[in-house]
Amino acid sequence: MVNQSSSSSYPILCASFNQDNSCFAIATRDGIKIFDANSGRLCYERAIGAFVIVEMLYASSLLAIVGAGEQASLSPRRLCLFNITTGNALRDLNFLTSILAVRVNRKRLVVTLQEKTYIYDINSLDILDTIDTVPNFKGLCAFSPSLDGCFLALPASATKGSVLVYNVMEHHSHCEIDAHRSPLTAMVLSSNGMYIATASEQGTIIRVHLVSDATKSYSFRRGTYPSTIFSLSFGPSMQLPDILVATSSSGSVHAFPLGFALNQRSRRPSSFLGSIIPESVNDASAHHHVLHNASPARVKSYAVIRKVDKVAESSMSESAAYRATISLITYSGYFLEYSLSINHQNESSWILEREFNLLTVISECVNS
């Protein structure tokens, strides 16, 4: 989910996909909209004021919402658990300072403030743990919804790009990763909690670490000049995610095929050094596919990889090794979906498959 910070000048105040990327939600100053990601159909709409956080629990009727403070009843210090089927608030949780991020899965509710993060049992709403953090003005956090690898990542330093990885189910710190020299600006965990990707305020290097032992697996160069990374997203996979995608303030979408880099390395002659050098760290810049002008420069954007299809290794070299479906939300109010094809020679092509205005779409059957 892309946070609300510095988004007040945009029509969209926040945007989030659910845990399996089958649905997404946006909030404006008027209210909330939920869309089916596959069809683009508007599934739910409610005009109840401005919100800066809307978090879904898969495709259930539960929403976790936080107001923007533009209405007295919608305080940024109050988290409301809302049932979209009945239209009723199930429970409110109030805090002393503004809520900066919320994450949920079927067992846990995570609420991030500037200097504290609270972990709740989502069924009873009992507080299970409180984590004191360094000042986290951006509300940065990453969460893996899997119950088997349920990790939460938070900034561990205000002066450098260190990450605290916390085991949410077992309530203990798992590891700390020194990922960058400058403070973090974006991070994401793979859905199964195996990998974490991070970017710093410089935005030139994106690093991927294996969570289990905090080792660096990949280091990708996004570009030479600094750029703000707005979002990071792993492709869906039960093991190594096939692709990592990033959006930046330049208006570009960057795709890094992790699986391709691993396959290319495995084709090289085996050697002692090859067996101990971390995966693709030295030649990662070669595995970078960029779509320029995907969104207006400096307008916040949020991309996820909804689907990845792999082609058998026996296919001809000019055929696609990967075909990825990448959905992009711009805070100026548009949904765009691209098909990215990468062949076995590491050549790529981008095709715009869908585009529509999120602010003007209507449905024949929505709640209001």
N, C-alpha and C positions, 0 to 999 in steps of 0.2 A: 504494500500500500504506500502511495506517495503522501507525505504528510502535508499539513495545512500551511506550514511556514512560508511566508513571502508569496502567498497565493491570493491575497485580498484584491488585487487588481484584475483578476481573471474571473470570467463568469462561473467557472467550476471551482469550488472551494476545496473539494477533496475527491479522490477516486480510488476505488479498490476492487480487486477481483476476489472472488471467494477462493477457498483452499484448492479446488480442482480446476479453477479457471473456467468453469461452466457458466458463471454469471458475473456481472460486475455492477457496481453501484457508483453513482455520482451524487454530489450534493451541491446545490446552488443556494443563493440567498432566499429562494422561494421554498425549497424543500428537497426531497429525496426522490431519486429515480433508480430503479433496478432493471437491468436488461439481461436477456438471454444472449450469451456471447456467441453461440452458434448461429442463431438466426438474426440477431440484432433487434428482436422484438422487445418492446417496452412491457415488462411484466408487472411493474408496480410503480405507483406514483403517489406521493403524499405531500401536499403543500402546507407545511407546518413550520416554516421558518428556516433560518440559516444554520447549517451544521458544518463542522470542520472534521469530523470523524464519522464514518459509516463503515462498520465492519460486519461482514456476514459470516454465518456458520454454515458452510457448504450451501446447499439449496433449501435449507430449513426456513421456517418463518421467523427465526430469531435474528434481530439486529442489535448491535451495540452502537449507540449513537451519542455524540457529544456536540452540544450547541456551540455556535460561534460567539455568543454573548450579545448579539444584536437585538435579541428580545430578552426581557427580564427573566422569562421562564426557561430560557435555553442557555444556562450558564456553562462556560467552558470548564468549570470545576465539577460538573455533574455528569456522570455516566448513566445513561438510561438503557436498560435492556428492554427491547420493544418487540411485540408480537405483531407482524404485519398482517396476519390472518384476522385477528380479532381487533386490531387497532388499539390495543391496550398496552400501557407500560407495565412490565412485569416486576421491575425492581429498579430503584435508583441507588447509586453509590456516589457519595459526596466526598470531595477532597479539599485540602487547604489551598492548593495551587492548581493551575490549569493542567488538564490532561493533554499530553502531547502525542500519545500513541496508545492504541488498544489492539490486542491480538487474542484470538480465540481458537480453540479446537474442541473436541468433544469432551475433554476432561478439564481443561484449564482456561482461565481468563487472566490475561496479563494487562496491567495498566501501568503505563510509563509516565512519570512526572519529570520535572527538571532534575531532581536529585534523588529520587526514589522510584523503585519499580515494585509493584505489588502483584503477587500471584495468588489467585483465588481458585477454589474448586468451583467449576462453573455450574454445578447442580445445586449445591448448598449455599454458594457464595461465601463460604468461610475463608478467611485469610489463611493461606498456607505458609507464606513466606514474604518477607520484605527485604529488598536488596538496596543498600545504599550505594549510589553511583556518583561518579564525577559529574560536574555540571553538564547537562545534556540538553542544551538549548534547542536543538533541532528535533528532539524526541526520537533520535535514531534507535532503532531496535530491529532485530530480525528474529523470526520465529519459525520453527519447523513444526507443522501440524501433526506429523506422524507420532503416534503414541509410543512407538518403539525407539525412536531417536528424537525425542522431544526436547530440543535445545532452544535456548533463548540467548541471543547475542546482544551485548550492550557495549558502548564505549568504555574503555578502561583507563583512558587518559584524556585530559583536556589539551595536552600539548603535542601529542604524537598519535599515530594511528594504531593504537592497541585495542584489542577486542577481548572482553570477558565473555566466555561461553559457559552458560549455566544449564545444568540438567534440571528441567522443570518438574519432571515426574519424581525424581529422587531427591530433590531439594539440596543440591550441593554444586559448588563451582567445579566445572569440568576441566577447563584450561584457560590460559591467557595467551593470545597470539599477538606478536609484534608484527603487524602487517605493513605499516607505512611510517615514514618519518614525520609527516604532517598529519593533523587531525582528520578523522574520518568524515566523509560526507554522504556515503551510501554503503549499504551492506545487505546481503540476502543469504539465507540458508537454503540449501536444496530441500525439497519436500520431505525427504527421508532423513534429513539432518546430517548427512555424511559429509557435505562440502559447504564451505562458506566463501563467498566472494565479497571483496571489499574495494572501495575506492577512497582516496583521500581528497582534501581540498584542492590539490594540484590537478587531479583528474587526468593525469597523463598515463598512469599505470593502474591496471586492475589486476588484483592478485586473488588466486583461489587456493584455499588451504583444505587439507583433509582434517576434519574435526577430531577424529579418534585420537590422533597423536600430534595434532597441531603442526603438521609439516606442510611446507609449501609445495603444491603440485604444479601450478601454472603461474606465469607472470606475463600478462598481455599489455602491450603498449597501445593505448587508444590513439594517442597523437603526440605531437611535439609541444604544442602550445597548451597552456592550462585551459581547462573547461570544467564547468560544474556538472558532475554526474547527477542526473535527476533520479534515475532508477536502474536497478540491476535485477535480472530475472534468469533463473536456470530453466532449462527445458525439462519436461517431465521424464523421469526415468527411475527405475527401481535401483540402479547402481550408479555408475558415473553419468551425470547429465550430459547429453550430447552437445548442447549448445548453451552458451551464456550470452545474453543480450543486454545492452546498456543504451540509455538515452542520455543526451547531454545538452547543455545550453547552446551549443552550436546549431541545434536543430537536426542533428544526425542520429541515426540508429546504428549501433555497432554490434556485430555478431561475431562471436569467437567460438568456433567449433572444437570443443574439448575432445570429443571422441575422434575427430579426424586427426588431430595432432597426435593422439595416442596411437592410432593405427599407422600413421606415417612413421613414427619412431619404431614401431614393432617390425617394420619391413627392413630396417637397416640391419647390416651384419651385427651379430651379437658380439659383445666384448665385455671385459670386466668393468671398464668405465661406464659403458652403456647400462649396466645393470644397477649402478649405484647413483647415477646422476638423476636428479628429480625430473619428472615428466615435463618435457617441452619448455623448460624455463628459458633456455638460451635462444631458441628459434621461434618463440611464441609470436613475434611481430609478423611472421609470415602467415599466421592463421588469423586473419582479421578481414572481415567483410563489412563495408560501410555503405549505408544509404544516406546520401547527402540530401538536405532540404526535405526531410520527412515531415518536419513540423516547423513552424516559424522559429527563428533563432530567439533565444532567451525566454521563450514561452515554455513553462513547465510541461513535461510530458511523462508518460508512464507506459512502459511496454511490458508485455508478458509473452512467453512462448507457450501457446496453447496446445500445440501438437507437433510431433516430429516423426516423420516416416523415414525409415532407413531402407536402402536398396541393397540387395545381396551383393557380396563381394565379387561374385562371378560375372556381374553385369559389365557391359562395355565401359571403357574408361570415360567416354563422353557423357554417359548417363549420370543422373543425380545420385550422389552418395547419401545426401540428406535432403529432405524437403521439410521445411519448418513453416508453421503458421504463426505469424507474429502479429498480435493485436496491440494497437497503440491508441492511447487516449491523450488528447491535448487539452490543457486547461483553458484554451480558447474555445473549446466546446465541440470538438470533432472526434469521431471514432474512425480509425483507419486500420485495415487489415492487409498485411503483405504476405506473399508467399516467397520464401527464400529457398532457392535451390543451389546446392553446392555439389559439384561433381568430384570424381576421384582424383582430378588434377588440381583440386582446390580452387577452381574457378566458380564464380557465383553469379546469380541473376536474381533481381528483385522484381516482383509483379504486384501492383496494387489490385487487390481482389475486391475490396469493399470500402466505401467511405460514406458517412452520413453525419448530419448535424445532431448532436445529442440534445440540444436545447429546443429543437423544433419538432422532433419526432413525437407522434401521438399514437395512442392505441385505442382500439374500439372497446376494450374491456380492461380498465385499470381502476384501482382504488384511489380515491381522492378525499 
